[in-house]
Amino acid sequence: MLRSPQKSSAESHGFTRKTLLEKDGWKETEQGRQQPATCPPATKRALTKAYRPVRVYADGIFDLFHSGHARALMQAKNVFPNTHLIVGVCSDELTHKFKGYTVMTEDERYEALRHCRYVDEVVRDAPWTLSTEFLKKHKIDFVAHDDIPYTSAGSEDVYKHIKEAGMFVATQRTEGISTSDLITRIVRDYDIYVRRNLQRGYTARELNVGFINEKKYRLQNQVDKMKETVRTVEEKSKHFVYRVEEKSQDLIHKWEEKSREFISNFLELFGPDGAWHAIQERSGRMLQALSPYPSPRGSPSSSPTRLRSRSPDSSPVASASTSPSSTSPPASPSFRRHT
């Protein structure tokens, strides 16, 4: 399915080449575009694509440069396919006079814009109200700003004459963020930020804080540190107790397992049917098999078989000592004297 080509930002605002040509009296011919003398120079230059990029101008204070500023500049940059974005930044003197005091200095605001990716050129000390001379000097084709009437410097809308001239391009504001919102957050949490900067090494004089308030803030910082220390110790204690309980449970579990294993091994070794009794029985049998049985009482100490088995050269003393029947008791001394 064929899709229709997407419209550019300029077409969505009604700034198509054909409609602007017809509106300002331009004509398309085979030889090219023909322009009457009544055609406005800005429109003529903006629509001459081969001449140069469209020069779009966006101005503001850009204090505490944030994402809302960047989004507005992105929209201004993408109004035309080929856009040269010029950003005007008002000075401190002019801003303090018509709007109020700024957080950043004008040099800081200039540098913030210079480093934005959508910005091609920065105009320092930009005017509060755009004049024809200023538009001609910077060759501005269109002016980009949100469509809400900007009441300032005694005018209901400082961009009214730009809108009437057909040179105004509306951008959309980003909801939820603005310089005033950021300042409101800081003022609302003033004590927190003062204590924060005191901790970072700023002096009470630099923060424009009195002696009593300084001591109060420093005391609060000390109390917060103590609370944080107690909270940290409490968390570490809880973690330590949890680990001890976990370790103790593991030790008890291991001890139970080891005790069961020890009891089981003990019973296997020393129980009624244990290995120790089997070893004793076996060792008893082996000792009984190795040692001879004792001879019964009243039986002769020698037998004919044993006597016959002796060698012939055995001494009579040995034979006499082994056989009690072949020996006679020795004669007494009295018997010898009588004979």
C-alpha positions as CSV (number, residue, x, y, z in Angstrom):
1,M,0.0,0.0,0.0
2,L,1.4,3.4,-1.0
3,R,1.7,5.9,1.8
4,S,1.3,9.6,1.3
5,P,4.5,11.6,2.0
6,Q,4.8,13.1,5.5
7,K,4.4,16.8,5.8
8,S,7.3,18.8,7.0
9,S,7.1,21.2,9.9
10,A,6.8,24.2,7.5
11,E,3.9,22.5,5.7
12,S,2.1,21.8,9.0
13,H,2.3,25.5,9.8
14,G,1.0,26.4,6.3
15,F,4.3,27.5,4.9
16,T,4.4,25.4,1.7
17,R,6.3,26.8,-1.2
18,K,3.3,26.9,-3.5
19,T,0.9,28.6,-1.1
20,L,3.4,31.3,-0.1
21,L,4.3,31.9,-3.7
22,E,0.6,32.4,-4.7
23,K,0.0,34.5,-1.6
24,D,2.8,36.9,-2.4
25,G,2.2,37.1,-6.1
26,W,4.9,34.7,-7.3
27,K,4.3,32.7,-10.5
28,E,5.7,29.4,-11.7
29,T,6.5,29.3,-15.4
30,E,8.4,27.0,-17.6
31,Q,11.4,29.3,-17.5
32,G,11.3,29.4,-13.7
33,R,9.9,31.6,-10.9
34,Q,9.0,35.2,-11.7
35,Q,8.7,37.6,-8.8
36,P,6.9,40.9,-8.8
37,A,8.4,44.0,-7.1
38,T,5.7,43.9,-4.4
39,C,7.0,40.5,-3.0
40,P,8.3,40.9,0.6
41,P,12.1,40.4,0.6
42,A,12.0,38.0,3.6
43,T,9.5,35.7,2.0
44,K,11.3,35.9,-1.3
45,R,14.6,34.9,0.2
46,A,13.1,32.2,2.4
47,L,11.4,30.5,-0.5
48,T,14.3,30.7,-2.9
49,K,15.7,27.3,-2.0
50,A,18.7,27.5,-4.2
51,Y,19.6,30.9,-2.7
52,R,20.5,29.9,0.9
53,P,19.0,28.1,4.0
54,V,16.0,29.6,5.7
55,R,17.2,31.8,8.5
56,V,15.0,31.3,11.6
57,Y,15.4,33.4,14.7
58,A,14.5,32.4,18.3
59,D,15.1,34.6,21.3
60,G,14.8,34.3,25.0
61,I,16.6,34.5,28.4
62,F,17.5,30.8,28.6
63,D,18.4,31.0,32.3
64,L,19.2,27.6,33.9
65,F,19.2,26.1,30.4
66,H,17.0,22.9,30.5
67,S,15.3,20.4,28.3
68,G,12.3,22.7,27.7
69,H,14.6,25.2,26.0
70,A,16.3,22.5,24.0
71,R,13.0,21.2,22.7
72,A,11.9,24.6,21.6
73,L,15.1,25.1,19.7
74,M,14.8,21.7,18.1
75,Q,11.3,22.6,16.8
76,A,12.6,25.9,15.4
77,K,15.5,24.0,13.8
78,N,13.1,21.6,12.1
79,V,10.6,24.1,10.8
80,F,12.2,23.9,7.3
81,P,14.3,21.1,5.8
82,N,17.2,23.5,5.5
83,T,17.3,25.9,8.4
84,H,20.0,28.2,9.8
85,L,18.9,28.8,13.4
86,I,19.9,32.1,15.0
87,V,19.3,32.4,18.8
88,G,19.2,35.8,20.5
89,V,20.1,36.0,24.2
90,C,19.1,39.1,26.2
91,S,21.7,40.7,28.4
92,D,21.6,40.8,32.2
93,E,20.7,44.5,32.3
94,L,17.8,44.1,29.9
95,T,16.5,41.0,31.6
96,H,16.7,42.4,35.2
97,K,14.8,45.4,34.0
98,F,11.9,43.7,32.2
99,K,11.7,40.2,33.7
100,G,13.7,39.8,36.9
101,Y,17.0,38.6,38.3
102,T,18.7,35.6,36.7
103,V,20.6,32.8,38.3
104,M,23.2,32.5,35.5
105,T,25.1,35.5,34.2
106,E,24.8,36.5,30.6
107,D,28.1,35.0,29.7
108,E,27.1,31.7,31.2
109,R,23.8,31.8,29.2
110,Y,25.7,32.6,26.0
111,E,28.0,29.6,26.5
112,A,25.0,27.3,27.3
113,L,23.4,28.2,23.9
114,R,26.7,28.0,22.0
115,H,27.0,24.3,23.0
116,C,23.5,23.4,22.0
117,R,23.5,21.1,19.0
118,Y,20.5,22.8,17.3
119,V,22.0,26.3,17.4
120,D,24.0,27.6,14.4
121,E,24.5,31.2,15.6
122,V,24.2,33.1,18.9
123,V,23.4,36.8,19.0
124,R,24.6,38.4,22.2
125,D,22.7,41.3,23.9
126,A,19.6,40.6,21.8
127,P,16.9,43.3,21.9
128,W,13.7,42.8,23.9
129,T,11.5,43.8,21.0
130,L,12.4,43.0,17.4
131,S,12.8,45.9,15.1
132,T,12.8,46.1,11.3
133,E,16.5,47.2,11.4
134,F,17.4,44.1,13.5
135,L,15.6,41.7,11.2
136,K,17.4,43.2,8.2
137,K,20.7,43.3,9.8
138,H,20.6,39.5,10.6
139,K,18.7,38.6,7.4
140,I,16.0,36.9,9.4
141,D,13.2,35.2,7.5
142,F,11.1,33.8,10.3
143,V,10.8,34.2,14.1
144,A,10.1,31.1,16.2
145,H,8.4,31.2,19.6
146,D,5.5,29.7,21.5
147,D,2.1,31.1,20.4
148,I,1.1,32.4,23.9
149,P,0.9,36.2,23.9
150,Y,4.1,37.5,25.6
151,T,3.1,40.6,27.6
152,S,6.1,42.8,28.4
153,A,7.5,46.2,28.1
154,G,4.1,47.9,27.9
155,S,2.9,45.7,25.1
156,E,0.2,43.0,25.1
157,D,2.3,40.9,22.8
158,V,5.8,41.7,21.7
159,Y,5.5,39.4,18.7
160,K,2.3,40.9,17.4
161,H,3.9,42.8,14.6
162,I,5.9,39.7,13.6
163,K,2.7,37.7,13.4
164,E,1.0,40.4,11.3
165,A,3.9,40.3,8.9
166,G,3.5,36.5,8.4
167,M,7.0,35.8,9.7
168,F,6.0,34.0,12.9
169,V,6.4,30.3,13.5
170,A,4.8,28.8,16.6
171,T,6.5,26.2,18.7
172,Q,5.1,24.1,21.6
173,R,6.1,24.6,25.2
174,T,7.2,21.6,27.2
175,E,4.9,21.0,30.2
176,G,6.3,20.3,33.6
177,I,9.6,22.1,33.3
178,S,10.7,25.7,33.2
179,T,13.2,28.1,34.8
180,S,10.5,29.3,37.3
181,D,9.8,25.7,38.2
182,L,13.4,24.9,38.9
183,I,13.8,28.0,41.1
184,T,10.6,27.1,43.0
185,R,12.1,23.7,43.8
186,I,15.2,25.3,45.2
187,V,13.3,27.9,47.2
188,R,11.0,25.2,48.6
189,D,13.9,23.0,49.7
190,Y,16.1,25.9,50.7
191,D,17.3,24.4,54.0
192,I,18.3,21.1,52.3
193,Y,20.4,22.9,49.7
194,V,22.0,25.2,52.2
195,R,23.1,22.2,54.3
196,R,24.2,20.4,51.2
197,N,26.5,23.3,50.2
198,L,27.8,23.7,53.8
199,Q,28.8,20.0,53.7
200,R,30.6,20.6,50.4
201,G,32.8,23.3,51.9
202,Y,31.0,26.5,51.1
203,T,31.1,29.2,53.8
204,A,28.2,30.8,55.5
205,R,29.2,34.1,54.0
206,E,29.1,32.7,50.5
207,L,25.7,31.3,51.1
208,N,24.5,34.5,52.8
209,V,23.6,32.6,56.0
210,G,23.7,34.2,59.4
211,F,25.7,32.8,62.4
212,I,22.8,31.2,64.2
213,N,21.4,29.6,61.1
214,E,24.8,28.3,60.2
215,K,25.1,26.6,63.6
216,K,21.6,25.2,63.2
217,Y,22.3,23.8,59.8
218,R,25.7,22.3,60.9
219,L,24.0,20.8,64.0
220,Q,21.3,19.3,61.7
221,N,24.1,17.9,59.5
222,Q,25.7,16.3,62.5
223,V,22.4,14.8,63.7
224,D,21.8,13.4,60.2
225,K,25.3,11.9,60.1
226,M,24.7,10.2,63.5
227,K,21.3,8.9,62.3
228,E,23.0,7.6,59.1
229,T,25.7,6.0,61.2
230,V,23.2,4.3,63.5
231,R,21.2,3.2,60.6
232,T,24.3,1.8,58.9
233,V,25.4,0.0,62.2
234,E,21.9,-1.4,62.6
235,E,21.9,-2.7,59.0
236,K,25.3,-4.3,59.5
237,S,24.2,-5.8,62.9
238,K,21.2,-7.3,61.3
239,H,23.3,-8.7,58.5
240,F,25.8,-10.1,61.0
241,V,23.1,-11.7,63.1
242,Y,21.5,-13.1,60.0
243,R,24.9,-14.6,59.0
244,V,25.6,-16.0,62.4
245,E,22.1,-17.6,62.5
246,E,22.7,-19.0,59.1
247,K,26.2,-20.3,60.1
248,S,24.9,-21.8,63.3
249,Q,22.1,-23.6,61.5
250,D,24.7,-25.0,59.0
251,L,26.9,-26.1,61.9
252,I,24.0,-27.7,63.8
253,H,23.0,-29.5,60.6
254,K,26.5,-30.7,59.9
255,W,27.0,-31.8,63.5
256,E,23.8,-33.8,63.4
257,E,24.9,-35.5,60.2
258,K,28.4,-36.2,61.6
259,S,26.9,-37.5,64.9
260,R,24.6,-39.9,63.0
261,E,27.4,-41.0,60.9
262,F,29.6,-41.6,64.0
263,I,26.9,-43.6,65.8
264,S,26.3,-45.7,62.7
265,N,30.0,-46.4,62.3
266,F,30.3,-47.2,66.0
267,L,27.4,-49.7,65.9
268,E,28.7,-51.3,62.7
269,L,32.1,-51.8,64.5
270,F,31.2,-52.6,68.1
271,G,27.6,-53.8,67.8
272,P,26.5,-57.5,68.4
273,D,26.9,-58.3,64.8
274,G,29.7,-55.8,64.3
275,A,33.1,-56.2,62.7
276,W,35.0,-56.1,66.0
277,H,33.4,-59.3,67.3
278,A,34.0,-61.0,63.9
279,I,37.6,-60.0,64.1
280,Q,37.9,-61.4,67.7
281,E,36.3,-64.6,66.6
282,R,38.6,-65.0,63.7
283,S,41.7,-64.1,65.7
284,G,40.7,-66.7,68.4
285,R,40.3,-69.3,65.8
286,M,43.7,-68.5,64.3
287,L,45.4,-68.7,67.8
288,Q,43.7,-71.9,68.5
289,A,44.8,-73.4,65.2
290,L,48.4,-72.3,65.7
291,S,48.8,-73.5,69.4
292,P,48.9,-77.4,70.2
293,Y,46.2,-78.8,72.5
294,P,47.5,-79.8,76.0
295,S,47.9,-83.7,76.8
296,P,45.3,-85.2,79.0
297,R,46.1,-86.0,82.7
298,G,47.4,-89.5,83.6
299,S,48.6,-90.4,80.1
300,P,52.2,-91.5,79.6
301,S,54.5,-88.8,78.7
302,S,56.1,-91.0,76.0
303,S,54.9,-93.7,73.7
304,P,56.7,-96.5,72.0
305,T,56.2,-94.7,68.8
306,R,58.0,-91.7,70.1
307,L,60.8,-93.8,71.6
308,R,61.3,-95.7,68.4
309,S,61.4,-92.5,66.5
310,R,64.4,-91.2,68.4
311,S,67.8,-91.4,66.7
312,P,70.3,-94.1,67.8
313,D,73.0,-91.6,68.7
314,S,70.9,-89.9,71.3
315,S,72.6,-89.7,74.6
316,P,71.4,-91.9,77.5
317,V,71.2,-88.8,79.6
318,A,68.6,-87.3,77.3
319,S,66.8,-90.6,77.1
320,A,66.8,-91.0,80.8
321,S,65.5,-87.4,81.3
322,T,62.7,-88.0,78.9
323,S,61.5,-91.5,80.2
324,P,60.9,-91.7,83.9
325,S,60.5,-95.5,83.8
326,S,64.1,-96.2,82.7
327,T,65.7,-94.3,85.5
328,S,66.0,-95.3,89.2
329,P,66.3,-93.1,92.1
330,P,69.9,-92.5,93.2
331,A,71.3,-94.5,96.2
332,S,71.4,-92.8,99.4
333,P,74.7,-92.1,101.1
334,S,73.9,-94.5,104.0
335,F,73.3,-97.4,101.6
336,R,76.7,-96.9,100.1
337,R,78.6,-97.1,103.3
338,H,76.9,-100.4,104.3
339,T,77.8,-102.1,101.1
